[in-house]
Amino acid sequence: MAALLVFVVFLVAIVLSIPIGVSMILGSVAPILMMGRGGVIPQIVDNTLSGANSTPILAVPLFILGGVIMAEGGISKKLFNFFSYFVGRFTGGVPCAVVLTCLFYGAISGSGPATTAAVGAMCIPFMVDLGYNKTWAAGLIAVAGGLGVIIPPSIPFVLYSLATGVSTGKLFLGGVFPGILIGLFLMAYAVFYCATNKDNKAEINEKTQKRLDEISANGFMPLLKDSFWALLCPLIILGGIYSGFFTPTEAAVVSVFYAIIVCLFIERTIKFSALPAFLISSVKTYGGLAFILAFATAFGRVLSLTHATSAVQDFILNNFHSDIAVLSVCTIIFLILGMIMDTGPAIIILAPVLLPAVKMLGVNEVHFGVVLVCCLSIGLATPPFGLDLFVAGNISQDQPMDVAKRAFPFIVAFLISLALIVYIPSISTWLAY
């Protein structure tokens, strides 16, 4: 009964639009105040403080800060020009270059909305100038921006690691092939659309050739030199993690210093006076999430003391008897929740409750984390609360629902690749083990 009370109070608070962090507090104290179960209030405070006092948490705001500095430093434009040089002249080449830029920029920012904002601010006006429909371009960016939370280093993977204790390095490795696979499916649809859509096709081809001639006018080596530092960033960060040279948290620190050195001293695209504003922006972005992380520890402790976790585990084990069945149901649940919940809170709440049960049915912990993050990343581009829709729509000056309509075919391509990821675990686990 106490376990049910925790969930009921929490869900009612969410329905009433009470912030998730406050909803966790209400759910945590409800069984204590009403039934005398679930611990005592001082214990809740202690658990909250211990939840905030965690070194790995530092990786989240630091990756955000590094991404902000790189975005303001114009790194996305350099990446786009580099990839356009290779694929831009093919049918659908410019949209494919956009997807490749999102893939690579995701390895810098670790955030879906940040990737959407940085790449979209440059690519949407560029595509519109070439003759592409601006709402279609915004739909492409909204979905491709979700790759920022799958390609490592990924902030949601850090949160999943914090919530479950699964190795962050293994999760980062687990996201590599799924992110590439999703990118390939998005590019396949973009090529199909451009090959079959006759509107402005001749105009688009003519303008594309002209703009690409401008990009490649000086040859490959000058372009490589201009893009070198942008391309090197993910290699340094990920190479350092996978070689064991530094931890994911230390990698976040490296990403910040790398961004400052490149953008402030080498490229000189930002000024020293702008750094305080970047710090403030990162703190504001992280502040709400930090509050949720702190209370998630107390919330999880109450769930344990009231045997709520055991109840969920018993329900899953009694009703599902294979990893395929439980993953199928979880995938549907994650896709629905992704439409109405932000990625961070959803991971913090769901992962520690569901992982013990699905592991008993043979689901790999890294594979489960990849599936969870992939499902929630689709939610960034689905109404009613898909954050990437609002970011892309703001750039293109379209309504989010209009962007969502043009994003729908890309979401279908994403879902097809997701099915492969769900039912072929080796896509997620091959690199990690």
SULZIQUI-V400516 format. One record per pair of residues at least 24 apart in sequence whose ideal C-beta (glycine too) atoms are under 10 Angstrom apart, sorted by the first residue. I is the first residue (numbers start at 1). J is the second residue. Records with the same first field share a line. If there is no record, write none. Layout:
I: J, J
This chain:
1: 31, 35, 37, 306
2: 30, 31, 32, 34, 35, 36, 37, 38, 302, 305, 306, 307, 308
3: 31, 37, 38, 302, 303, 304, 305, 306, 307, 308, 309, 310, 311, 312
4: 31, 306, 308, 311
5: 30, 31, 34, 35, 37, 38, 306, 308
6: 30, 31, 37, 38, 299, 302, 303, 305, 306, 308
7: 303, 306, 308, 311, 312, 353
9: 34
10: 299, 303, 349
14: 340, 341, 345, 349
19: 288, 291, 292, 345
20: 288, 289, 291, 292, 295, 296, 341, 342, 344, 345, 346, 348, 349
21: 288, 289, 290, 291, 292, 293, 294, 295, 296, 299, 345
22: 291, 292, 295
23: 292, 295, 299, 345, 349
24: 48, 291, 292, 294, 295, 296, 297, 298, 299, 300, 302, 345, 348, 349
25: 291, 295, 298, 299
27: 295, 298, 299, 302, 303, 308
28: 295, 296, 298, 299, 300, 301, 302, 303, 306
29: 298, 302
30: 302, 306
31: 302, 303, 305, 306, 308
32: 302, 305, 306
35: 306
37: 302, 305, 306, 307
38: 301, 302, 303, 304, 305, 306, 307, 308
39: 298, 301, 302, 304, 305, 306
43: 298, 301, 302, 305
44: 295, 297, 298, 299, 301, 302
45: 298
46: 297, 298, 301
47: 294, 295, 296, 297, 298, 299, 300, 301, 302
48: 291, 293, 294, 295, 296, 297, 298, 299, 301
49: 294, 297, 298
50: 294, 297, 298, 301
51: 162, 290, 292, 293, 294, 295, 296, 297, 298, 299, 300, 301, 348
52: 290, 291, 293, 294, 295, 297
53: 294, 297
54: 162, 249, 293, 294, 297
55: 247, 249, 250
56: 158, 159, 161, 162, 168, 247, 248, 249, 252
57: 158, 159, 162, 249, 286, 289, 290, 293, 294
58: 158, 249, 250, 252, 253, 286
59: 110, 153, 155, 157, 158, 159, 161, 162, 168, 247, 248, 249, 250, 251, 252, 253, 255
60: 110, 111, 155, 156, 158, 159, 162, 249, 252, 282, 285, 286, 289, 290, 293, 344
61: 155, 252, 256, 279, 282, 283, 285, 286, 287, 289, 290
62: 110, 249, 250, 251, 252, 253, 254, 255, 256, 257, 282, 286
63: 108, 109, 110, 111, 114, 153, 154, 155, 158, 237, 248, 249, 251, 252, 253, 255, 256, 282, 286
64: 109, 110, 111, 114, 155, 252, 255, 256, 278, 281, 282, 283, 284, 285, 286, 289
65: 252, 253, 255, 256, 259, 260, 275, 278, 279, 281, 282, 283, 285, 286
66: 108, 109, 110, 153, 233, 237, 251, 252, 253, 254, 255, 256, 257, 258, 259, 260, 278, 282
67: 105, 106, 108, 109, 110, 111, 114, 115, 117, 118, 148, 153, 155, 255, 256, 259, 278, 282, 285
68: 109, 111, 114, 117, 118, 256, 259, 277, 278, 279, 281, 282, 285
69: 108, 255, 256, 257, 258, 259, 260, 262, 263, 264, 269, 270, 274, 275, 278, 279, 281, 282
70: 105, 108, 109, 114, 118, 229, 230, 233, 255, 256, 258, 259, 260, 262, 263, 269, 270
71: 105, 108, 109, 111, 114, 115, 117, 118, 119, 121, 122, 259, 263, 278
72: 118, 259, 263, 269, 270, 274, 275, 277, 278, 281
73: 118, 229, 230, 259, 260, 262, 263, 264, 266, 267, 268, 269, 270, 274
74: 118, 122, 230, 263, 267, 269, 270
75: 101, 104, 105, 108, 109, 118, 119, 122, 227, 229, 230, 231, 233, 259, 262, 263, 267, 269
76: 101, 102, 104, 105, 108, 109, 115, 117, 118, 119, 120, 121, 122, 123, 230
77: 101, 118, 119, 121, 122, 123, 126, 226, 227, 230, 269
78: 122, 223, 226, 227, 228, 229, 230, 231, 267, 269
79: 103, 104, 105, 108, 118, 119, 122, 227, 230, 231, 233
80: 104, 105, 119, 122, 123, 126, 215, 227, 230
81: 122, 126, 212, 214, 215, 216, 223, 226, 227, 230
82: 215, 220, 223, 224, 226, 227, 228, 230, 231
83: 227, 231
84: 123, 126, 208, 211, 212, 215, 216, 223
85: 212, 215, 216, 219, 220, 223, 224, 227
86: 216, 220
87: 187, 191
88: 130, 208, 209, 211, 212, 215, 216
89: 205, 208, 209, 212, 213, 216
90: 191, 194, 208
91: 190, 191, 192, 193, 194, 195, 196, 201, 205
92: 187, 188, 189, 190, 191, 192, 193, 194, 195, 197
93: 187, 190, 191, 194, 208, 212
94: 123, 126, 127, 130, 132, 137, 190, 194, 204, 207, 208, 211, 212
95: 123, 127, 132, 136, 137, 140, 141, 144, 186, 187, 189, 190, 191, 193, 194, 410
96: 183, 184, 186, 187, 188, 190, 191, 194
97: 123, 126, 127, 187, 190, 212
98: 122, 123, 124, 126, 127, 132, 137, 140, 141, 144, 145, 186, 187, 190
99: 123, 140, 141, 143, 144, 147, 182, 183, 184, 185, 186, 187, 188, 189, 190, 410
100: 144, 147, 183, 187
101: 141, 144, 147, 230
102: 140, 141, 143, 144, 145, 146, 147, 148, 151, 179, 183, 186
103: 144, 147, 148, 150, 151, 179, 180, 182, 183, 184, 186, 187, 234
104: 147, 151, 183, 227, 230, 231, 233, 234
105: 144, 145, 147, 148, 151, 230, 233, 234
106: 144, 145, 146, 147, 148, 149, 150, 151, 152, 153, 154, 175, 179, 183, 234, 377
107: 147, 148, 151, 152, 153, 154, 172, 175, 176, 179, 233, 234, 235, 237, 238
108: 148, 151, 153, 230, 233, 234, 237, 255, 258, 259
109: 145, 148, 149, 151, 153, 154, 155, 255
110: 148, 149, 151, 152, 153, 154, 155, 156, 157, 158, 172, 237, 252, 255
111: 145, 148, 149, 154, 155, 156, 285, 343, 380, 387
112: 142, 143, 144, 145, 146, 147, 148, 149, 150, 154, 155, 156, 343, 376, 377, 379, 380, 381, 386, 387, 388, 391
113: 142, 145, 146, 148, 149, 285, 342, 343, 380, 386, 387, 388, 390, 391, 392
114: 145, 148, 149, 155, 285, 391
115: 141, 144, 145, 146, 147, 148, 149, 151, 380, 388, 391
116: 141, 142, 143, 144, 145, 146, 147, 148, 380, 381, 387, 388, 389, 390, 391, 392, 394, 395
117: 141, 145, 148, 388, 391, 392, 394, 395
118: 145, 148, 391
119: 144, 145, 147, 148, 392, 395
120: 144, 145, 388, 391, 392, 393, 394, 395, 396
121: 391, 392, 394, 395
122: 395
123: 395
124: 392, 395, 396, 397, 398
125: 395, 396
126: 211
127: 204, 208, 396
128: 396
129: 207, 211
130: 200, 203, 204, 205, 206, 207, 208, 209, 210, 211, 212
131: 199, 200, 201, 202, 203, 204, 205, 206, 207, 208
132: 194, 197, 199, 200, 204, 207, 208
133: 197, 199, 200, 396, 406
134: 395, 396, 397, 398, 403, 406
135: 392, 393, 396, 397, 398, 399, 402, 403, 404, 405, 406, 407
136: 190, 193, 197, 199, 396, 403, 405, 406, 407, 409, 410
137: 392, 395, 396, 398, 403, 406
138: 388, 389, 391, 392, 393, 394, 395, 396, 397, 398, 400, 402, 403, 404, 406, 407
139: 381, 388, 389, 392, 393, 396, 398, 402, 403, 404, 405, 406, 407, 408, 409, 410, 411
140: 186, 189, 190, 193, 381, 392, 403, 406, 407, 409, 410
141: 381, 388, 391, 392, 393, 395, 396, 403, 407, 410
142: 380, 381, 382, 386, 387, 388, 389, 390, 391, 392, 393, 395, 396, 400, 403, 404, 406, 407, 410, 411
143: 182, 186, 189, 377, 378, 380, 381, 382, 386, 388, 389, 392, 403, 404, 406, 407, 408, 409, 410, 411, 412, 413, 414
144: 182, 183, 186, 187, 190, 381, 388, 392, 407, 410, 414
145: 377, 380, 381, 387, 388, 389, 391, 392
146: 179, 182, 186, 338, 343, 373, 374, 376, 377, 378, 379, 380, 381, 382, 386, 387, 388, 410, 411, 414
147: 175, 178, 179, 180, 182, 183, 186, 374, 377, 414
148: 179, 377, 380, 388
149: 175, 179, 343, 344, 347, 373, 374, 376, 377, 380
150: 174, 175, 176, 178, 179, 180, 181, 182, 183, 370, 373, 374, 376, 377, 421
151: 175, 176, 178, 179, 180, 182, 183, 234, 238
152: 176, 179, 234, 237, 238, 241, 242, 248, 251
153: 234, 237, 238, 241, 248, 251, 252, 255
154: 179, 248, 343, 369, 370, 373, 377
155: 252, 286, 289, 343, 344, 347, 373
156: 343, 344, 346, 347, 348, 351, 369, 372, 373, 374, 376, 377
157: 248, 347, 366, 369, 370, 372, 373
158: 248, 249, 252, 344, 347
159: 289, 292, 293, 296, 343, 344, 345, 346, 347, 348, 351, 369, 373
160: 344, 347, 348, 350, 351, 352, 355, 365, 366, 368, 369, 370, 372, 373
161: 248, 347, 351, 369
162: 293, 296, 297, 347, 348, 351, 352
163: 293, 296, 297, 300, 347, 348, 349, 350, 351, 352, 353, 355, 369
164: 347, 348, 351, 352, 354, 355, 356, 359, 365, 368, 369
165: 352, 355, 365
166: 351, 355, 364, 365, 366, 368, 369, 432
167: 248, 365, 366, 432
168: 241, 247, 248, 249, 251
169: 238, 241, 242, 244, 247, 248, 251, 432
170: 364, 365, 366, 369, 428, 429, 431, 432, 433
171: 248, 365, 366, 369, 370, 373, 428, 432
172: 237, 238, 241, 242, 248, 251, 366, 431, 432
173: 238, 241, 242, 366, 370, 428, 429, 430, 431, 432, 433
174: 364, 365, 366, 367, 368, 369, 370, 371, 373, 425, 427, 428, 429, 430, 431, 432, 433
175: 366, 369, 370, 373, 374, 428, 431, 432
176: 238, 242, 370, 427, 428, 430, 431, 432
177: 370, 421, 424, 426, 427, 428, 429, 430, 431, 432
178: 367, 370, 371, 373, 374, 377, 417, 418, 420, 421, 422, 424, 427, 428
179: 370, 373, 374, 377, 417, 421
180: 417, 427
181: 374, 416, 417, 418, 420, 421, 424, 427
182: 374, 377, 378, 413, 414, 415, 416, 417, 418, 420, 421
183: 414, 417
184: 413, 417
185: 410, 412, 413, 414, 415, 416, 417, 418, 420
186: 409, 410, 411, 413, 414, 417
187: 413
188: 413, 416, 417
189: 409, 410, 411, 412, 413, 414, 416
190: 409, 410, 413
192: 409, 413
193: 409, 410
226: 267
228: 262, 266
229: 258, 259, 261, 262, 263, 266, 267
230: 262, 267
232: 258, 262
233: 258, 259, 262
242: 431
256: 282
286: 344
288: 342, 344, 345
289: 342, 343, 344, 345, 348
290: 344
292: 342, 344, 345, 348, 349
293: 344, 345, 348
295: 348
296: 344, 345, 347, 348, 349, 351, 352
297: 348, 352
299: 348, 349, 352, 353
300: 348, 349, 351, 352, 353
303: 349, 352, 353
304: 352, 353
308: 353
309: 352, 353, 354, 355, 356, 357
310: 356, 357
311: 353
312: 353, 354, 356, 357
313: 353, 354, 355, 356, 357, 358, 359, 360
314: 357
315: 357
316: 353, 354, 356, 357, 358, 360, 361
317: 357, 358, 360, 361
320: 357, 358, 361
321: 361
322: 361, 362, 363
323: 358, 359, 360, 361, 362, 363, 364, 367, 368, 423, 425
324: 361, 362, 363, 422, 423
325: 361
326: 354, 357, 358, 360, 361, 362, 363, 368
327: 358, 361, 362, 363, 367, 368, 371, 422, 423, 425
328: 419, 422, 423
330: 354, 357, 358, 363, 368, 371, 372, 375, 422
331: 371, 372, 374, 375, 415, 418, 419, 421, 422, 423
332: 375
333: 372, 375
334: 371, 372, 373, 374, 375, 376, 378, 379, 418
335: 374, 375, 376, 378, 379, 382, 415, 418
336: 375, 379, 382
337: 372, 375, 376, 379
338: 372, 373, 374, 375, 376, 377, 378, 379, 380, 381, 382, 385, 386
339: 376, 378, 379, 380, 381, 382, 383, 384, 385, 386
340: 379, 382, 383, 384, 385, 386
341: 376, 379, 385
342: 376, 379, 380, 385, 387
343: 372, 373, 375, 376, 377, 379, 380, 387
344: 376
346: 372, 373, 375, 376, 379
347: 372, 373, 376
350: 376
362: 425
363: 425
364: 425, 426, 428, 429, 432, 433
365: 429, 432
366: 425, 428, 429, 431, 432, 433
367: 421, 422, 424, 425, 426, 427, 428, 429, 432
368: 425, 428
369: 428, 432
370: 421, 422, 425, 427, 428, 429, 432
371: 418, 421, 422, 423, 425, 428
374: 414, 415, 417, 418, 421, 422, 428
375: 414, 415, 418, 421, 422
377: 414, 418
378: 410, 411, 414, 415, 418
381: 407, 408, 410, 411, 414
382: 407, 408, 411, 414
383: 407
386: 411
